[in-house]
Amino acid sequence: MINETDFILRLKDPKSKEAAFRELLSLYKERLYWHIRKIVISHDDADDVLQNTFVKVYRCIDKFKGDSKLYSWLYRIATNESITHINRNAKRMQITNEEHQNLAINNLEADVYFEGDEIQLKLQKAIATLPQKQQLVFNMKYFDEMKYKEIAEILETSEGALKASYHIAVKKIESFLTSD
């Protein structure tokens, strides 16, 4: 286990920044990729957003105050970059975010990187019907098995609001999955 305070100092020190950043990449690249992938759906988009996330982290590490854990800060940047990516693409395509998500889900079946079966595809379709905040909360709680406290730090909201969002999301997903 790394000492986070020392690690952050190494990330901020010009002499050790490169090596510390490579370590940061190896520690968080895969976890952040899957977090992003659940939001943007497409492998190629997830790769782009992951790259943007780490570029932003590299540029902004000196602004990290340590008010939260480093991984919470990384997840917040990844989440915001993912949402920005969806918004930008939807605007460029002149469609709503929801339409963009549905398009991404429909393309998932043809995605060579998607290894899920029919049930997982249906779950992804159910998740795509949720409002964005409920999608985020559901993915972080259900797939990433994060605690409400961690999610609250990342999304900068209260634990109570998250619990309500998660509960509502689960009910909507159950309803979607049992409607056929």
NUMI-731810 format. One record per residue (C-alpha): residue number from 0; x, y, z; residue in three letters. Coordinates in Angstrom, 3 decimals. Layout:
N
+------+----------+----------+----------+-------+
: bake :     east :    north :       up : lumvo :
+------+----------+----------+----------+-------+
:  NUM :        X :        Y :        Z :   ALA :
...
+------+----------+----------+----------+-------+
//
This chain:
180
+------+----------+----------+----------+-------+
: bake :     east :    north :       up : lumvo :
+------+----------+----------+----------+-------+
:    0 :    0.000 :    0.000 :    0.000 :   MET :
:    1 :    1.378 :    3.357 :   -0.988 :   ILE :
:    2 :    1.496 :    6.345 :    1.321 :   ASN :
:    3 :   -0.854 :    8.725 :   -0.462 :   GLU :
:    4 :    0.668 :   11.916 :    0.947 :   THR :
:    5 :    4.170 :   10.935 :   -0.192 :   ASP :
:    6 :    2.816 :    9.757 :   -3.545 :   PHE :
:    7 :    1.096 :   13.107 :   -4.159 :   ILE :
:    8 :    4.303 :   14.944 :   -3.254 :   LEU :
:    9 :    6.187 :   12.814 :   -5.792 :   ARG :
:   10 :    3.506 :   13.590 :   -8.412 :   LEU :
:   11 :    3.930 :   17.324 :   -7.759 :   LYS :
:   12 :    7.741 :   17.319 :   -7.651 :   ASP :
:   13 :    9.217 :   18.017 :  -11.122 :   PRO :
:   14 :   12.113 :   15.620 :  -10.378 :   LYS :
:   15 :    9.876 :   12.626 :   -9.623 :   SER :
:   16 :    6.701 :   13.555 :  -11.531 :   LYS :
:   17 :    7.318 :   11.343 :  -14.598 :   GLU :
:   18 :    8.040 :    8.166 :  -12.607 :   ALA :
:   19 :    5.216 :    8.837 :  -10.147 :   ALA :
:   20 :    2.809 :    9.466 :  -13.015 :   PHE :
:   21 :    3.751 :    6.145 :  -14.645 :   ARG :
:   22 :    3.016 :    4.502 :  -11.293 :   GLU :
:   23 :   -0.325 :    6.349 :  -11.116 :   LEU :
:   24 :   -1.166 :    5.046 :  -14.599 :   LEU :
:   25 :   -0.414 :    1.463 :  -13.659 :   SER :
:   26 :   -2.425 :    1.764 :  -10.432 :   LEU :
:   27 :   -5.578 :    3.352 :  -11.863 :   TYR :
:   28 :   -5.656 :    2.890 :  -15.651 :   LYS :
:   29 :   -7.755 :   -0.277 :  -15.701 :   GLU :
:   30 :  -10.193 :    0.753 :  -12.954 :   ARG :
:   31 :  -10.763 :    4.153 :  -14.566 :   LEU :
:   32 :  -11.135 :    2.587 :  -18.016 :   TYR :
:   33 :  -13.998 :    0.378 :  -16.795 :   TRP :
:   34 :  -15.601 :    3.262 :  -14.893 :   HIS :
:   35 :  -15.492 :    5.400 :  -18.046 :   ILE :
:   36 :  -16.586 :    2.512 :  -20.267 :   ARG :
:   37 :  -19.761 :    2.057 :  -18.217 :   LYS :
:   38 :  -20.598 :    5.718 :  -18.830 :   ILE :
:   39 :  -19.666 :    6.183 :  -22.501 :   VAL :
:   40 :  -20.351 :    2.536 :  -23.494 :   ILE :
:   41 :  -18.001 :    2.382 :  -26.510 :   SER :
:   42 :  -14.463 :    0.998 :  -26.152 :   HIS :
:   43 :  -12.988 :    3.606 :  -28.522 :   ASP :
:   44 :  -14.739 :    6.456 :  -26.701 :   ASP :
:   45 :  -13.599 :    5.038 :  -23.355 :   ALA :
:   46 :   -9.991 :    4.978 :  -24.592 :   ASP :
:   47 :  -10.248 :    8.615 :  -25.721 :   ASP :
:   48 :  -11.844 :    9.742 :  -22.455 :   VAL :
:   49 :   -9.268 :    7.802 :  -20.411 :   LEU :
:   50 :   -6.465 :    9.551 :  -22.283 :   GLN :
:   51 :   -8.130 :   12.954 :  -21.729 :   ASN :
:   52 :   -8.554 :   12.110 :  -18.052 :   THR :
:   53 :   -4.886 :   11.345 :  -17.536 :   PHE :
:   54 :   -3.804 :   14.410 :  -19.537 :   VAL :
:   55 :   -5.992 :   16.547 :  -17.264 :   LYS :
:   56 :   -4.642 :   14.816 :  -14.140 :   VAL :
:   57 :   -1.056 :   15.390 :  -15.321 :   TYR :
:   58 :   -1.713 :   19.068 :  -16.028 :   ARG :
:   59 :   -3.737 :   19.719 :  -12.866 :   CYS :
:   60 :   -1.998 :   17.611 :  -10.200 :   ILE :
:   61 :   -0.476 :   20.774 :   -8.708 :   ASP :
:   62 :   -4.016 :   22.062 :   -8.069 :   LYS :
:   63 :   -4.966 :   18.921 :   -6.114 :   PHE :
:   64 :   -5.470 :   20.146 :   -2.545 :   LYS :
:   65 :   -5.921 :   16.786 :   -0.869 :   GLY :
:   66 :   -9.455 :   17.591 :    0.342 :   ASP :
:   67 :  -10.455 :   14.139 :   -0.886 :   SER :
:   68 :   -8.627 :   10.900 :   -1.565 :   LYS :
:   69 :   -6.569 :   10.844 :   -4.753 :   LEU :
:   70 :   -8.710 :    8.103 :   -6.330 :   TYR :
:   71 :  -11.887 :   10.129 :   -5.592 :   SER :
:   72 :  -10.338 :   13.074 :   -7.422 :   TRP :
:   73 :   -9.339 :   10.814 :  -10.344 :   LEU :
:   74 :  -12.840 :    9.312 :  -10.530 :   TYR :
:   75 :  -14.404 :   12.793 :  -10.428 :   ARG :
:   76 :  -12.227 :   13.911 :  -13.352 :   ILE :
:   77 :  -12.988 :   10.684 :  -15.266 :   ALA :
:   78 :  -16.721 :   11.087 :  -14.605 :   THR :
:   79 :  -16.729 :   14.730 :  -15.698 :   ASN :
:   80 :  -14.656 :   13.959 :  -18.798 :   GLU :
:   81 :  -17.097 :   11.144 :  -19.669 :   SER :
:   82 :  -20.130 :   13.405 :  -19.305 :   ILE :
:   83 :  -18.412 :   16.141 :  -21.319 :   THR :
:   84 :  -17.629 :   13.598 :  -24.037 :   HIS :
:   85 :  -21.266 :   12.436 :  -24.230 :   ILE :
:   86 :  -22.562 :   16.024 :  -24.259 :   ASN :
:   87 :  -20.087 :   17.075 :  -26.961 :   ARG :
:   88 :  -20.908 :   14.082 :  -29.191 :   ASN :
:   89 :  -24.662 :   14.493 :  -28.725 :   ALA :
:   90 :  -24.419 :   18.191 :  -29.591 :   LYS :
:   91 :  -22.232 :   17.472 :  -32.636 :   ARG :
:   92 :  -24.737 :   14.847 :  -33.815 :   MET :
:   93 :  -27.633 :   17.192 :  -32.945 :   GLN :
:   94 :  -29.338 :   14.603 :  -30.727 :   ILE :
:   95 :  -30.163 :   14.429 :  -27.021 :   THR :
:   96 :  -27.844 :   12.754 :  -24.512 :   ASN :
:   97 :  -30.440 :   10.010 :  -24.092 :   GLU :
:   98 :  -30.514 :    9.393 :  -27.854 :   GLU :
:   99 :  -26.719 :    9.321 :  -27.836 :   HIS :
:  100 :  -26.733 :    6.698 :  -25.046 :   GLN :
:  101 :  -29.304 :    4.580 :  -26.908 :   ASN :
:  102 :  -27.189 :    4.770 :  -30.051 :   LEU :
:  103 :  -24.136 :    3.639 :  -28.064 :   ALA :
:  104 :  -26.092 :    0.729 :  -26.554 :   ILE :
:  105 :  -27.379 :   -0.316 :  -29.985 :   ASN :
:  106 :  -23.794 :   -0.265 :  -31.292 :   ASN :
:  107 :  -22.673 :   -2.403 :  -28.351 :   LEU :
:  108 :  -23.866 :   -5.598 :  -30.041 :   GLU :
:  109 :  -21.417 :   -4.981 :  -32.900 :   ALA :
:  110 :  -18.571 :   -3.909 :  -30.563 :   ASP :
:  111 :  -15.809 :   -6.547 :  -30.764 :   VAL :
:  112 :  -14.659 :   -5.496 :  -27.273 :   TYR :
:  113 :  -18.054 :   -6.247 :  -25.686 :   PHE :
:  114 :  -17.921 :   -9.728 :  -24.194 :   GLU :
:  115 :  -21.338 :   -9.698 :  -22.570 :   GLY :
:  116 :  -24.226 :  -12.011 :  -23.297 :   ASP :
:  117 :  -27.860 :  -11.175 :  -24.043 :   GLU :
:  118 :  -28.687 :  -10.634 :  -20.360 :   ILE :
:  119 :  -25.798 :   -8.179 :  -19.913 :   GLN :
:  120 :  -26.871 :   -6.341 :  -23.056 :   LEU :
:  121 :  -30.424 :   -6.054 :  -21.694 :   LYS :
:  122 :  -29.033 :   -4.757 :  -18.379 :   LEU :
:  123 :  -27.037 :   -2.124 :  -20.286 :   GLN :
:  124 :  -30.191 :   -1.114 :  -22.149 :   LYS :
:  125 :  -32.039 :   -0.817 :  -18.823 :   ALA :
:  126 :  -29.256 :    1.328 :  -17.347 :   ILE :
:  127 :  -29.331 :    3.562 :  -20.434 :   ALA :
:  128 :  -32.985 :    4.426 :  -19.703 :   THR :
:  129 :  -31.992 :    6.005 :  -16.379 :   LEU :
:  130 :  -31.222 :    9.699 :  -15.919 :   PRO :
:  131 :  -27.461 :   10.338 :  -15.961 :   GLN :
:  132 :  -27.030 :   10.734 :  -12.188 :   LYS :
:  133 :  -28.892 :    7.468 :  -11.512 :   GLN :
:  134 :  -26.710 :    5.734 :  -14.115 :   GLN :
:  135 :  -23.563 :    6.960 :  -12.385 :   LEU :
:  136 :  -24.772 :    5.980 :   -8.913 :   VAL :
:  137 :  -25.971 :    2.565 :  -10.066 :   PHE :
:  138 :  -22.730 :    1.773 :  -11.912 :   ASN :
:  139 :  -20.506 :    2.882 :   -9.035 :   MET :
:  140 :  -22.522 :    1.022 :   -6.404 :   LYS :
:  141 :  -23.477 :   -2.125 :   -8.336 :   TYR :
:  142 :  -20.473 :   -2.746 :  -10.593 :   PHE :
:  143 :  -17.637 :   -0.939 :   -8.794 :   ASP :
:  144 :  -18.977 :   -1.928 :   -5.358 :   GLU :
:  145 :  -18.152 :    1.512 :   -3.961 :   MET :
:  146 :  -19.464 :    2.682 :   -0.632 :   LYS :
:  147 :  -21.963 :    5.557 :   -0.586 :   TYR :
:  148 :  -19.379 :    7.707 :    1.196 :   LYS :
:  149 :  -16.903 :    7.242 :   -1.683 :   GLU :
:  150 :  -19.554 :    7.937 :   -4.325 :   ILE :
:  151 :  -20.668 :   11.047 :   -2.419 :   ALA :
:  152 :  -17.074 :   12.326 :   -2.493 :   GLU :
:  153 :  -16.734 :   11.690 :   -6.230 :   ILE :
:  154 :  -20.111 :   13.123 :   -7.252 :   LEU :
:  155 :  -20.003 :   15.840 :   -4.583 :   GLU :
:  156 :  -23.443 :   15.106 :   -3.182 :   THR :
:  157 :  -24.958 :   13.705 :    0.018 :   SER :
:  158 :  -25.061 :   10.015 :    0.912 :   GLU :
:  159 :  -28.819 :   10.270 :    1.501 :   GLY :
:  160 :  -29.427 :   11.568 :   -2.016 :   ALA :
:  161 :  -27.269 :    8.767 :   -3.422 :   LEU :
:  162 :  -29.141 :    6.080 :   -1.497 :   LYS :
:  163 :  -32.433 :    7.433 :   -2.837 :   ALA :
:  164 :  -31.045 :    7.602 :   -6.406 :   SER :
:  165 :  -29.709 :    4.053 :   -6.176 :   TYR :
:  166 :  -32.996 :    2.700 :   -4.802 :   HIS :
:  167 :  -34.992 :    4.397 :   -7.571 :   ILE :
:  168 :  -32.498 :    3.198 :  -10.214 :   ALA :
:  169 :  -32.779 :   -0.414 :   -9.010 :   VAL :
:  170 :  -36.589 :   -0.259 :   -9.130 :   LYS :
:  171 :  -36.537 :    1.179 :  -12.677 :   LYS :
:  172 :  -34.039 :   -1.456 :  -13.846 :   ILE :
:  173 :  -36.086 :   -4.266 :  -12.276 :   GLU :
:  174 :  -39.179 :   -2.903 :  -13.980 :   SER :
:  175 :  -37.391 :   -2.702 :  -17.361 :   PHE :
:  176 :  -35.973 :   -6.200 :  -17.060 :   LEU :
:  177 :  -39.312 :   -7.781 :  -16.099 :   THR :
:  178 :  -41.445 :   -5.841 :  -18.612 :   SER :
:  179 :  -40.918 :   -8.264 :  -21.508 :   ASP :
+------+----------+----------+----------+-------+
//
